[in-house]
Amino acid sequence: MKCFTVVIDDVAELDAYILDSGDYPRQDEKRPAAVICPGGGYAFVSKDEGEPVALAFAKEGYHTFVLRYSTGIENPFPTALRQLAKSIKYIRDKAEEYALVKDDITVVGFSAGGNLALSSAVYCEDKVMLDGIGSTADVRPDRVVLGYPAISLIPVPRKTECKIDPELLKRFAGPNIRQILLGKTDCTEEEYASLNLLNKLHKNMPPVFVWGTYDDQIIPVDDLTGLASGLKKLGVPCELHLFERGGHGMSLATTVVKSEKEIRGTHVVKWFALALDWLKEQRS
């Protein structure tokens, strides 16, 4: 495996994991690609949802890339989206060099990274994603896989105290995700409403796989079902999986990223195999 980092937009970094060429008869066989967008509320980029996920996809034969996009209120929308667009175009432009299938690029996103991944599907025909970068054919993902994505960004009233590691909580101190995307703290309700991706779905979006849990106290289940039903009405292929147990930020839901206590009594880990099967079906 070749591992290296490419600087995107002079700021963001794209960590690449390119599999070595196989032996005969698979010598120089072209592979699909997965671009991983970790979460972190646009305040930081989660490590648990980055490299471990990339290596899991690499194990299944994917060339993988982790986008460490710009965060914080000084990098409002569409900063990260344009960095993702440039990353997708970069990967397509390098298709021959990296031996990958240029029309088989899946964007995988979690939480805020799921918002980013879904945005790349929503805005794939919009100048906000295209101007100065390329055409829709250059930047549109071929498929999108979303784990507990932030979609409407409408705050959820919590029934119980949300247990977050104190050290992690410090990283969320300051502006919230909506304020970061808008680039200011004095936002109107109309401005907040403009961030709701459920109101921006369209028929030319790529196929979407989405999963989440009923236990998640950050992402409302209605966002996930709303996305699936909205795409169904538009005729966009979509598969939704909702697990009864498991909190927010489960990532792979294995001991690679979580403690035994955090994953005990759940079967969230199955999302990865389900996603792989779905991706194979989409190619058939």
ZADO-553340 format. One record per residue (C-alpha): residue number from 1; residue in three letters; z, y, x. Coordinates in steps of 0.1 Angstrom, whole numbers, plus 5000, padded with zeros to 4 digits. Each point is the difference from the previous one (the first is absolute). Layout:
! ZADO-553340
@num:NUM residuo:ALA pz:Z py:Y px:X .
...
This chain:
! ZADO-553340
@num:1 residuo:MET pz:5000 py:5000 px:5000 .
@num:2 residuo:LYS pz:4991 py:5035 px:5012 .
@num:3 residuo:CYS pz:5027 py:5026 px:4991 .
@num:4 residuo:PHE pz:4993 py:5037 px:5005 .
@num:5 residuo:THR pz:5006 py:5034 px:4983 .
@num:6 residuo:VAL pz:4974 py:5024 px:4989 .
@num:7 residuo:VAL pz:5009 py:5037 px:4993 .
@num:8 residuo:ILE pz:4986 py:5012 px:4966 .
@num:9 residuo:ASP pz:4996 py:5036 px:4992 .
@num:10 residuo:ASP pz:5017 py:5009 px:5033 .
@num:11 residuo:VAL pz:5034 py:4991 px:4985 .
@num:12 residuo:ALA pz:5001 py:4968 px:4980 .
@num:13 residuo:GLU pz:4999 py:4966 px:5018 .
@num:14 residuo:LEU pz:4983 py:4969 px:4990 .
@num:15 residuo:ASP pz:5014 py:4969 px:5016 .
@num:16 residuo:ALA pz:4974 py:4973 px:5003 .
@num:17 residuo:TYR pz:5004 py:4962 px:5002 .
@num:18 residuo:ILE pz:4966 py:4985 px:5007 .
@num:19 residuo:LEU pz:4998 py:4962 px:5001 .
@num:20 residuo:ASP pz:4982 py:4984 px:5029 .
@num:21 residuo:SER pz:4967 py:4984 px:4995 .
@num:22 residuo:GLY pz:5003 py:4964 px:4988 .
@num:23 residuo:ASP pz:4987 py:4968 px:5017 .
@num:24 residuo:TYR pz:4968 py:4983 px:4990 .
@num:25 residuo:PRO pz:4989 py:4998 px:4972 .
@num:26 residuo:ARG pz:5018 py:5032 px:4990 .
@num:27 residuo:GLN pz:4991 py:5019 px:5031 .
@num:28 residuo:ASP pz:4996 py:5037 px:4992 .
@num:29 residuo:GLU pz:5006 py:4994 px:4962 .
@num:30 residuo:LYS pz:5005 py:5033 px:4982 .
@num:31 residuo:ARG pz:5034 py:5004 px:4983 .
@num:32 residuo:PRO pz:5013 py:5021 px:4971 .
@num:33 residuo:ALA pz:5023 py:5029 px:5008 .
@num:34 residuo:ALA pz:5033 py:5012 px:4985 .
@num:35 residuo:VAL pz:5013 py:5035 px:5004 .
@num:36 residuo:ILE pz:5038 py:5002 px:4995 .
@num:37 residuo:CYS pz:5016 py:5032 px:4986 .
@num:38 residuo:PRO pz:5038 py:4996 px:5004 .
@num:39 residuo:GLY pz:5024 py:5019 px:4976 .
@num:40 residuo:GLY pz:5028 py:5025 px:5008 .
@num:41 residuo:GLY pz:4997 py:5025 px:4972 .
@num:42 residuo:TYR pz:4976 py:5021 px:5021 .
@num:43 residuo:ALA pz:5031 py:5009 px:5020 .
@num:44 residuo:PHE pz:4995 py:4974 px:5027 .
@num:45 residuo:VAL pz:4979 py:4968 px:5005 .
@num:46 residuo:SER pz:5018 py:4968 px:4995 .
@num:47 residuo:LYS pz:4999 py:4974 px:5029 .
@num:48 residuo:ASP pz:5009 py:4971 px:4976 .
@num:49 residuo:GLU pz:4968 py:5006 px:4980 .
@num:50 residuo:GLY pz:4978 py:5005 px:5030 .
@num:51 residuo:GLU pz:4996 py:4976 px:5029 .
@num:52 residuo:PRO pz:5016 py:4969 px:4983 .
@num:53 residuo:VAL pz:4975 py:5003 px:4971 .
@num:54 residuo:ALA pz:4971 py:5005 px:5025 .
@num:55 residuo:LEU pz:5010 py:4969 px:5019 .
@num:56 residuo:ALA pz:5003 py:4980 px:4968 .
@num:57 residuo:PHE pz:4964 py:5010 px:4990 .
@num:58 residuo:ALA pz:4989 py:4993 px:5036 .
@num:59 residuo:LYS pz:5013 py:4965 px:4997 .
@num:60 residuo:GLU pz:4977 py:4995 px:4971 .
@num:61 residuo:GLY pz:4969 py:5011 px:5019 .
@num:62 residuo:TYR pz:4999 py:5037 px:4994 .
@num:63 residuo:HIS pz:4995 py:5028 px:5025 .
@num:64 residuo:THR pz:5028 py:5023 px:4991 .
@num:65 residuo:PHE pz:5009 py:5037 px:5005 .
@num:66 residuo:VAL pz:5032 py:5018 px:4993 .
@num:67 residuo:LEU pz:4997 py:5037 px:4991 .
@num:68 residuo:ARG pz:5028 py:5022 px:5012 .
@num:69 residuo:TYR pz:4991 py:5031 px:4980 .
@num:70 residuo:SER pz:5015 py:5035 px:5001 .
@num:71 residuo:THR pz:5032 py:5005 px:4980 .
@num:72 residuo:GLY pz:5023 py:5028 px:4989 .
@num:73 residuo:ILE pz:4996 py:5031 px:4979 .
@num:74 residuo:GLU pz:4978 py:5016 px:5027 .
@num:75 residuo:ASN pz:4974 py:4973 px:4993 .
@num:76 residuo:PRO pz:4994 py:5003 px:4962 .
@num:77 residuo:PHE pz:4972 py:4982 px:4981 .
@num:78 residuo:PRO pz:4973 py:4993 px:5009 .
@num:79 residuo:THR pz:5010 py:4998 px:5037 .
@num:80 residuo:ALA pz:5008 py:4963 px:5001 .
@num:81 residuo:LEU pz:4972 py:4991 px:4976 .
@num:82 residuo:ARG pz:4974 py:5016 px:5023 .
@num:83 residuo:GLN pz:5015 py:4982 px:5029 .
@num:84 residuo:LEU pz:4996 py:4967 px:4981 .
@num:85 residuo:ALA pz:4964 py:5010 px:4991 .
@num:86 residuo:LYS pz:4993 py:5006 px:5037 .
@num:87 residuo:SER pz:5016 py:4967 px:5009 .
@num:88 residuo:ILE pz:4979 py:4981 px:4975 .
@num:89 residuo:LYS pz:4968 py:5017 px:5013 .
@num:90 residuo:TYR pz:5010 py:4993 px:5036 .
@num:91 residuo:ILE pz:5005 py:4963 px:4993 .
@num:92 residuo:ARG pz:4966 py:4998 px:4982 .
@num:93 residuo:ASP pz:4983 py:5018 px:5029 .
@num:94 residuo:LYS pz:5016 py:4974 px:5024 .
@num:95 residuo:ALA pz:4990 py:4970 px:4979 .
@num:96 residuo:GLU pz:4976 py:4986 px:5025 .
@num:97 residuo:GLU pz:5023 py:5006 px:5030 .
@num:98 residuo:TYR pz:5030 py:4985 px:4983 .
@num:99 residuo:ALA pz:4980 py:4972 px:4983 .
@num:100 residuo:LEU pz:5012 py:5008 px:4965 .
@num:101 residuo:VAL pz:4983 py:5001 px:4966 .
@num:102 residuo:LYS pz:4994 py:5037 px:4993 .
@num:103 residuo:ASP pz:5001 py:4995 px:4962 .
@num:104 residuo:ASP pz:5031 py:4979 px:5000 .
@num:105 residuo:ILE pz:5028 py:5025 px:5008 .
@num:106 residuo:THR pz:5032 py:4997 px:4980 .
@num:107 residuo:VAL pz:5026 py:5028 px:5000 .
@num:108 residuo:VAL pz:5035 py:4987 px:4996 .
@num:109 residuo:GLY pz:5028 py:5024 px:4990 .
@num:110 residuo:PHE pz:5037 py:4999 px:4992 .
@num:111 residuo:SER pz:5020 py:5026 px:4981 .
@num:112 residuo:ALA pz:4988 py:5034 px:5012 .
@num:113 residuo:GLY pz:4974 py:4981 px:5020 .
@num:114 residuo:GLY pz:4990 py:4985 px:4967 .
@num:115 residuo:ASN pz:4995 py:5035 px:4987 .
@num:116 residuo:LEU pz:4978 py:5007 px:5030 .
@num:117 residuo:ALA pz:4980 py:4968 px:4996 .
@num:118 residuo:LEU pz:4995 py:5005 px:4963 .
@num:119 residuo:SER pz:4990 py:5036 px:5007 .
@num:120 residuo:SER pz:4972 py:4988 px:5022 .
@num:121 residuo:ALA pz:4987 py:4980 px:4971 .
@num:122 residuo:VAL pz:5005 py:5029 px:4975 .
@num:123 residuo:TYR pz:4984 py:5028 px:5022 .
@num:124 residuo:CYS pz:4973 py:4979 px:5016 .
@num:125 residuo:GLU pz:4973 py:5022 px:4984 .
@num:126 residuo:ASP pz:5019 py:5033 px:5002 .
@num:127 residuo:LYS pz:4993 py:5027 px:5026 .
@num:128 residuo:VAL pz:5037 py:5000 px:5008 .
@num:129 residuo:MET pz:4994 py:4967 px:5018 .
@num:130 residuo:LEU pz:4964 py:5005 px:5010 .
@num:131 residuo:ASP pz:4994 py:5035 px:5013 .
@num:132 residuo:GLY pz:4994 py:5000 px:5037 .
@num:133 residuo:ILE pz:5007 py:4962 px:5002 .
@num:134 residuo:GLY pz:4971 py:4981 px:4984 .
@num:135 residuo:SER pz:4986 py:4985 px:4968 .
@num:136 residuo:THR pz:5017 py:4978 px:4975 .
@num:137 residuo:ALA pz:4984 py:4971 px:5016 .
@num:138 residuo:ASP pz:5018 py:5009 px:5033 .
@num:139 residuo:VAL pz:5035 py:5005 px:4986 .
@num:140 residuo:ARG pz:5004 py:4979 px:4969 .
@num:141 residuo:PRO pz:5022 py:4969 px:5004 .
@num:142 residuo:ASP pz:4984 py:4968 px:4987 .
@num:143 residuo:ARG pz:5033 py:4988 px:4986 .
@num:144 residuo:VAL pz:5035 py:5013 px:4997 .
@num:145 residuo:VAL pz:5033 py:4980 px:5002 .
@num:146 residuo:LEU pz:5031 py:5019 px:4988 .
@num:147 residuo:GLY pz:5036 py:4991 px:5004 .
@num:148 residuo:TYR pz:5025 py:5019 px:4977 .
@num:149 residuo:PRO pz:4977 py:5031 px:5003 .
@num:150 residuo:ALA pz:5011 py:5036 px:4990 .
@num:151 residuo:ILE pz:4975 py:5008 px:4973 .
@num:152 residuo:SER pz:5012 py:5026 px:4975 .
@num:153 residuo:LEU pz:5027 py:5014 px:5023 .
@num:154 residuo:ILE pz:5022 py:5006 px:4969 .
@num:155 residuo:PRO pz:5037 py:4996 px:5011 .
@num:156 residuo:VAL pz:5017 py:4969 px:4985 .
@num:157 residuo:PRO pz:5036 py:5004 px:4986 .
@num:158 residuo:ARG pz:5021 py:4974 px:5017 .
@num:159 residuo:LYS pz:5022 py:4976 px:4980 .
@num:160 residuo:THR pz:5021 py:4992 px:5031 .
@num:161 residuo:GLU pz:5005 py:5015 px:5034 .
@num:162 residuo:CYS pz:4970 py:4993 px:5022 .
@num:163 residuo:LYS pz:5012 py:4983 px:5031 .
@num:164 residuo:ILE pz:4982 py:5014 px:5031 .
@num:165 residuo:ASP pz:5011 py:4996 px:5036 .
@num:166 residuo:PRO pz:5018 py:5032 px:5010 .
@num:167 residuo:GLU pz:4978 py:5004 px:5032 .
@num:168 residuo:LEU pz:4969 py:4995 px:4979 .
@num:169 residuo:LEU pz:5012 py:5025 px:4974 .
@num:170 residuo:LYS pz:5002 py:5027 px:5027 .
@num:171 residuo:ARG pz:4962 py:4997 px:5005 .
@num:172 residuo:PHE pz:4995 py:5009 px:4963 .
@num:173 residuo:ALA pz:5022 py:5031 px:5003 .
@num:174 residuo:GLY pz:4981 py:5032 px:4992 .
@num:175 residuo:PRO pz:4969 py:5005 px:4977 .
@num:176 residuo:ASN pz:4992 py:4971 px:4976 .
@num:177 residuo:ILE pz:4966 py:4982 px:4998 .
@num:178 residuo:ARG pz:4986 py:5024 px:4974 .
@num:179 residuo:GLN pz:5010 py:5031 px:5020 .
@num:180 residuo:ILE pz:4985 py:4986 px:5032 .
@num:181 residuo:LEU pz:4967 py:4992 px:4983 .
@num:182 residuo:LEU pz:4999 py:5035 px:4985 .
@num:183 residuo:GLY pz:5011 py:5017 px:5032 .
@num:184 residuo:LYS pz:5028 py:5020 px:4985 .
@num:185 residuo:THR pz:5034 py:4997 px:4983 .
@num:186 residuo:ASP pz:4995 py:5025 px:4972 .
@num:187 residuo:CYS pz:4976 py:4979 px:4979 .
@num:188 residuo:THR pz:4992 py:5003 px:4963 .
@num:189 residuo:GLU pz:4999 py:4971 px:4975 .
@num:190 residuo:GLU pz:4963 py:5005 px:4998 .
@num:191 residuo:GLU pz:4996 py:4996 px:5037 .
@num:192 residuo:TYR pz:5022 py:4968 px:4999 .
@num:193 residuo:ALA pz:4978 py:4987 px:4972 .
@num:194 residuo:SER pz:4969 py:5005 px:5021 .
@num:195 residuo:LEU pz:5012 py:4972 px:5024 .
@num:196 residuo:ASN pz:5000 py:4973 px:4973 .
@num:197 residuo:LEU pz:4973 py:4976 px:5011 .
@num:198 residuo:LEU pz:5000 py:4983 px:4966 .
@num:199 residuo:ASN pz:4981 py:5030 px:4987 .
@num:200 residuo:LYS pz:4973 py:4997 px:5027 .
@num:201 residuo:LEU pz:4988 py:4965 px:4996 .
@num:202 residuo:HIS pz:4962 py:4995 px:4997 .
@num:203 residuo:LYS pz:4975 py:4972 px:4996 .
@num:204 residuo:ASN pz:4986 py:5002 px:5036 .
@num:205 residuo:MET pz:5033 py:4990 px:5016 .
@num:206 residuo:PRO pz:5001 py:4968 px:5021 .
@num:207 residuo:PRO pz:5019 py:4969 px:4988 .
@num:208 residuo:VAL pz:5038 py:5003 px:5001 .
@num:209 residuo:PHE pz:5027 py:4974 px:5005 .
@num:210 residuo:VAL pz:5035 py:5014 px:4993 .
@num:211 residuo:TRP pz:5035 py:4985 px:5000 .
@num:212 residuo:GLY pz:5036 py:5012 px:4995 .
@num:213 residuo:THR pz:5034 py:4989 px:4987 .
@num:214 residuo:TYR pz:5020 py:5007 px:4969 .
@num:215 residuo:ASP pz:5030 py:5006 px:5022 .
@num:216 residuo:ASP pz:4983 py:5029 px:5018 .
@num:217 residuo:GLN pz:5021 py:5032 px:4994 .
@num:218 residuo:ILE pz:4974 py:5023 px:5016 .
@num:219 residuo:ILE pz:4966 py:4989 px:4984 .
@num:220 residuo:PRO pz:5000 py:4997 px:4962 .
@num:221 residuo:VAL pz:4984 py:4969 px:4986 .
@num:222 residuo:ASP pz:4981 py:5022 px:4975 .
@num:223 residuo:ASP pz:4981 py:5014 px:5030 .
@num:224 residuo:LEU pz:4988 py:4966 px:5010 .
@num:225 residuo:THR pz:4991 py:4988 px:4965 .
@num:226 residuo:GLY pz:4984 py:5034 px:4993 .
@num:227 residuo:LEU pz:4978 py:4997 px:5030 .
@num:228 residuo:ALA pz:4989 py:4964 px:4991 .
@num:229 residuo:SER pz:4992 py:5009 px:4964 .
@num:230 residuo:GLY pz:4983 py:5032 px:5010 .
@num:231 residuo:LEU pz:4977 py:4982 px:5024 .
@num:232 residuo:LYS pz:4993 py:4972 px:4974 .
@num:233 residuo:LYS pz:4988 py:5026 px:4975 .
@num:234 residuo:LEU pz:4977 py:5014 px:5027 .
@num:235 residuo:GLY pz:4986 py:4966 px:5009 .
@num:236 residuo:VAL pz:5015 py:5001 px:5035 .
@num:237 residuo:PRO pz:5011 py:4966 px:5012 .
@num:238 residuo:CYS pz:5038 py:4999 px:5003 .
@num:239 residuo:GLU pz:5027 py:4974 px:5005 .
@num:240 residuo:LEU pz:5037 py:5008 px:4993 .
@num:241 residuo:HIS pz:5031 py:4980 px:5010 .
@num:242 residuo:LEU pz:5035 py:5010 px:4990 .
@num:243 residuo:PHE pz:5030 py:4981 px:5015 .
@num:244 residuo:GLU pz:5033 py:4999 px:4982 .
@num:245 residuo:ARG pz:5022 py:5004 px:5031 .
@num:246 residuo:GLY pz:4996 py:5021 px:5031 .
@num:247 residuo:GLY pz:5007 py:5036 px:5008 .
@num:248 residuo:HIS pz:4979 py:5027 px:5015 .
@num:249 residuo:GLY pz:4984 py:4997 px:5034 .
@num:250 residuo:MET pz:4998 py:4962 px:5002 .
@num:251 residuo:SER pz:4970 py:5000 px:5022 .
@num:252 residuo:LEU pz:4991 py:4964 px:5008 .
@num:253 residuo:ALA pz:5034 py:4989 px:4986 .
@num:254 residuo:THR pz:5006 py:4977 px:5029 .
@num:255 residuo:THR pz:5027 py:4999 px:5027 .
@num:256 residuo:VAL pz:4975 py:5017 px:5023 .
@num:257 residuo:VAL pz:5009 py:5033 px:4982 .
@num:258 residuo:LYS pz:5029 py:4992 px:4977 .
@num:259 residuo:SER pz:5034 py:4983 px:5003 .
@num:260 residuo:GLU pz:5007 py:4967 px:4982 .
@num:261 residuo:LYS pz:5022 py:5019 px:4976 .
@num:262 residuo:GLU pz:4973 py:5024 px:4990 .
@num:263 residuo:ILE pz:4975 py:4973 px:4991 .
@num:264 residuo:ARG pz:5024 py:4973 px:4987 .
@num:265 residuo:GLY pz:4993 py:4991 px:4964 .
@num:266 residuo:THR pz:4965 py:5015 px:5000 .
@num:267 residuo:HIS pz:4965 py:4987 px:5004 .
@num:268 residuo:VAL pz:4983 py:5033 px:5007 .
@num:269 residuo:VAL pz:4987 py:4984 px:5032 .
@num:270 residuo:LYS pz:4973 py:4984 px:4979 .
@num:271 residuo:TRP pz:4982 py:5033 px:4996 .
@num:272 residuo:PHE pz:4982 py:4996 px:5033 .
@num:273 residuo:ALA pz:4985 py:4966 px:4992 .
@num:274 residuo:LEU pz:4990 py:5013 px:4966 .
@num:275 residuo:ALA pz:4983 py:5031 px:5016 .
@num:276 residuo:LEU pz:4981 py:4978 px:5024 .
@num:277 residuo:ASP pz:4987 py:4977 px:4972 .
@num:278 residuo:TRP pz:4990 py:5031 px:4980 .
@num:279 residuo:LEU pz:4981 py:5014 px:5030 .
@num:280 residuo:LYS pz:4981 py:4967 px:5004 .
@num:281 residuo:GLU pz:4991 py:5000 px:4964 .
@num:282 residuo:GLN pz:4987 py:5036 px:5003 .
@num:283 residuo:ARG pz:4976 py:4988 px:5027 .
@num:284 residuo:SER pz:4987 py:4971 px:4979 .
